[in-house]
Amino acid sequence: MKKLILGICIFPVIFSCKQHYKDQTQILTKESEDSLMQLAQNTFKKLPATAESTANPLTLEKVKLGKILFFDTRLSMTGKNSCNSCHNLETYGVDNLPTSVGDAGKKGTRNSPTVFNAALQNMQFWDGRAADVEEQAGMPILNSVEMAIPHKGFLVNRLSSIKLYQDLFKAAFPGEKKPITYKNLQSAIGAVERMLLTPSRFDRYMAGYTDALTTEEKLGLKAFAGAGCTSCHNGVGIGGGSMQKFGLVTDYRSYILNPTQDEGKKQLTQKEQDKDVFKVPSLRNVAKTYPYFHNGTIANLDTAVKIMARVQVNKRLSDLETKQIIAFLNSLSGAIDPAAASFPAELARK
């Protein structure tokens, strides 16, 4: 009986100690809160209202045209695909497929990145071959797998025969004798993408509102920085501003299922130093833009986080660290403007 009583008495003490230890991992002092805020403000940047461009000034007419073009399947050869097919604005600018299906039914070789917040990035595509969203907008249209338009003149002639576009291009590019050009098409699509920004609770935190994030999310930010993730994922996009070798510590191919032989930027430059070099993706809305990596082979965010820690910084994250980092990454999800994602009424009447 004494042993039983002693056991009952000791159990609450043991449980209390364990609970206290658990609670200690969820505590941030005032000093550590201030230090973390300073770290965030020095490492990242708050999202602006729009991604302005001096080379492509935004106007209401240009943005309207760009949105209609973005949704119009006539920008593909057989009329099956639009920009929105692979970059669905209702699902955070992606189709949530490993690789997208093109106009003729063939699949691409790389995962389609989100168009949300893409205009803030220093380069476009996984190999960084386009400088901005305007240049990027014109490339999939002419890609034989994606939208399969044979040449620029073909699409210009197609659009020139449509009264809707005669009027829209004239309004968007006033004063031009022949406003329906491929360059203007790229400018219009780029303009609408420059409006596709998704401010999140993290932006409110960056503005100085410490209560915008939960304690777990702040601990996740601390773990994210402590693991070395901010060396690549920084700036306004929390990534998207640099190229980096995927697998700095060890070959990433041994950590993902069915890896392709894609060698990244090397396929563009043919230089050995560019092997497995890819654009560092933005982590804004990352919880919504699965599957992950250039080949879309990883469906779960926790798996992707652990792989990145292992192959990039040689760190094996604990389950608690992973949970906290994912909580932080979830705070980067912003709201989609329903008006931006809605199907244009003009196309419903085509």
Backbone hydrogen bonds, N-H to C=O, Kabsch-Sander energy under -0.5 kcal/mol:
donor,donor_aa,acceptor,acceptor_aa,energy
5,I,1,M,-2.5
6,L,2,K,-2.8
7,G,3,K,-2.4
8,I,4,L,-2.2
9,C,5,I,-2.1
10,I,6,L,-2.5
11,F,7,G,-2.2
13,V,9,C,-0.7
14,I,10,I,-2.4
15,F,11,F,-2.9
16,S,12,P,-2.7
17,C,13,V,-2.3
18,K,14,I,-2.4
19,Q,15,F,-2.7
20,H,16,S,-2.6
21,Y,17,C,-2.5
22,K,18,K,-2.5
23,D,19,Q,-2.6
24,Q,20,H,-2.1
25,T,21,Y,-1.0
25,T,22,K,-0.7
26,Q,23,D,-1.7
27,I,24,Q,-1.2
33,E,29,T,-2.5
34,D,30,K,-2.2
35,S,31,E,-2.3
36,L,32,S,-2.3
37,M,33,E,-2.2
38,Q,34,D,-2.2
39,L,35,S,-2.2
40,A,36,L,-2.5
41,Q,37,M,-2.5
42,N,38,Q,-1.7
43,T,39,L,-1.6
44,F,40,A,-2.9
45,K,235,G,-0.9
51,A,194,R,-2.3
52,E,50,T,-1.2
63,V,59,T,-2.4
64,K,60,L,-2.3
65,L,61,E,-2.1
66,G,62,K,-2.6
67,K,63,V,-2.2
68,I,64,K,-1.9
69,L,65,L,-2.5
70,F,66,G,-2.2
71,F,67,K,-1.4
72,D,68,I,-0.9
72,D,69,L,-0.6
73,T,71,F,-0.5
75,L,72,D,-1.3
76,S,73,T,-1.8
77,M,147,M,-2.9
83,C,70,F,-0.7
84,N,70,F,-1.7
85,S,82,S,-1.0
86,C,82,S,-0.7
86,C,83,C,-0.7
87,H,83,C,-1.8
91,T,88,N,-1.1
92,Y,89,L,-0.6
93,G,88,N,-2.3
94,V,88,N,-0.7
94,V,91,T,-1.1
100,S,110,R,-0.6
102,G,106,K,-3.8
103,D,145,V,-0.5
103,D,146,E,-2.6
104,A,145,V,-0.6
105,G,102,G,-1.7
108,G,100,S,-2.3
111,N,294,H,-3.3
117,N,196,L,-3.0
118,A,115,V,-1.2
120,L,117,N,-1.2
121,Q,118,A,-1.9
122,N,240,G,-1.6
123,M,240,G,-0.6
124,Q,130,A,-2.8
128,G,125,F,-1.4
130,A,124,Q,-1.4
136,Q,132,D,-2.3
137,A,133,V,-2.2
138,G,134,E,-0.8
138,G,135,E,-0.7
139,M,135,E,-0.5
139,M,136,Q,-1.4
142,L,138,G,-0.7
142,L,139,M,-0.8
143,N,139,M,-0.6
143,N,140,P,-0.7
147,M,140,P,-1.5
147,M,143,N,-0.8
148,A,143,N,-2.8
149,I,141,I,-2.5
154,F,151,H,-0.6
155,L,151,H,-1.2
156,V,152,K,-2.3
157,N,153,G,-2.5
158,R,154,F,-1.9
159,L,155,L,-2.8
160,S,156,V,-2.1
161,S,157,N,-0.8
161,S,158,R,-0.7
162,I,159,L,-1.7
163,K,161,S,-0.6
166,Q,162,I,-1.9
167,D,163,K,-2.1
168,L,164,L,-2.3
169,F,165,Y,-2.4
170,K,166,Q,-1.2
171,A,167,D,-2.0
172,A,168,L,-2.2
173,F,169,F,-2.3
176,E,173,F,-1.4
181,T,179,P,-1.6
185,L,181,T,-1.9
186,Q,182,Y,-2.2
187,S,183,K,-2.2
188,A,184,N,-2.4
189,I,185,L,-2.3
190,G,186,Q,-2.5
191,A,187,S,-2.0
192,V,188,A,-1.9
193,E,189,I,-1.9
194,R,190,G,-1.6
195,M,192,V,-1.2
196,L,193,E,-1.0
197,L,195,M,-1.9
201,R,333,S,-0.5
202,F,331,S,-1.3
203,D,200,S,-0.7
204,R,200,S,-1.2
205,Y,201,R,-2.2
206,M,202,F,-2.6
207,A,203,D,-1.2
208,G,205,Y,-2.1
209,Y,204,R,-1.8
210,T,208,G,-1.2
212,A,209,Y,-1.9
213,L,210,T,-1.0
218,K,214,T,-2.2
219,L,215,T,-2.5
220,G,216,E,-2.0
221,L,217,E,-2.1
222,K,218,K,-2.4
223,A,219,L,-2.4
224,F,220,G,-2.7
225,A,221,L,-2.4
226,G,222,K,-2.6
227,A,223,A,-1.9
228,G,225,A,-1.4
229,C,224,F,-1.8
231,S,228,G,-1.4
232,C,229,C,-1.3
233,H,229,C,-2.5
234,N,232,C,-1.3
235,G,43,T,-2.6
238,I,235,G,-1.0
239,G,234,N,-2.1
240,G,280,V,-1.9
244,Q,278,F,-2.8
246,F,276,D,-3.4
247,G,245,K,-0.9
249,V,311,V,-3.2
250,T,311,V,-0.8
252,Y,246,F,-0.5
254,S,251,D,-1.2
255,Y,252,Y,-2.2
256,I,253,R,-0.6
265,K,277,V,-2.6
266,K,263,E,-1.4
266,K,274,D,-1.3
267,Q,264,G,-1.7
268,L,265,K,-1.6
269,T,265,K,-2.3
270,Q,266,K,-3.1
274,D,271,K,-1.6
275,K,272,E,-1.8
276,D,263,E,-1.8
277,V,263,E,-0.7
277,V,274,D,-1.8
278,F,244,Q,-2.7
278,F,276,D,-0.6
279,K,126,W,-2.8
280,V,242,S,-2.9
283,L,237,G,-1.1
283,L,238,I,-0.9
284,R,237,G,-0.8
285,N,332,L,-0.8
286,V,283,L,-1.9
288,K,285,N,-2.1
289,T,285,N,-0.9
292,Y,298,I,-3.5
296,G,293,F,-1.5
297,T,292,Y,-0.6
298,I,292,Y,-1.2
299,A,297,T,-0.6
304,A,300,N,-2.0
305,V,301,L,-2.6
306,K,302,D,-2.0
307,I,303,T,-2.3
308,M,304,A,-2.5
309,A,305,V,-2.2
310,R,306,K,-1.9
311,V,307,I,-3.0
312,Q,308,M,-2.0
313,V,308,M,-0.6
313,V,309,A,-1.1
314,N,310,R,-0.8
315,K,309,A,-2.4
317,L,315,K,-0.8
322,T,318,S,-2.5
323,K,319,D,-2.4
324,Q,320,L,-2.4
325,I,321,E,-2.6
326,I,322,T,-2.4
327,A,323,K,-1.8
328,F,324,Q,-2.1
329,L,325,I,-2.7
330,N,326,I,-2.3
331,S,327,A,-0.9
331,S,328,F,-0.9
332,L,329,L,-1.4
333,S,330,N,-1.4
335,A,199,P,-0.8
340,A,337,D,-0.7
341,A,337,D,-1.5
342,S,338,P,-1.0
347,L,344,P,-0.8
348,A,344,P,-1.0
349,R,345,A,-0.8
350,K,347,L,-1.4
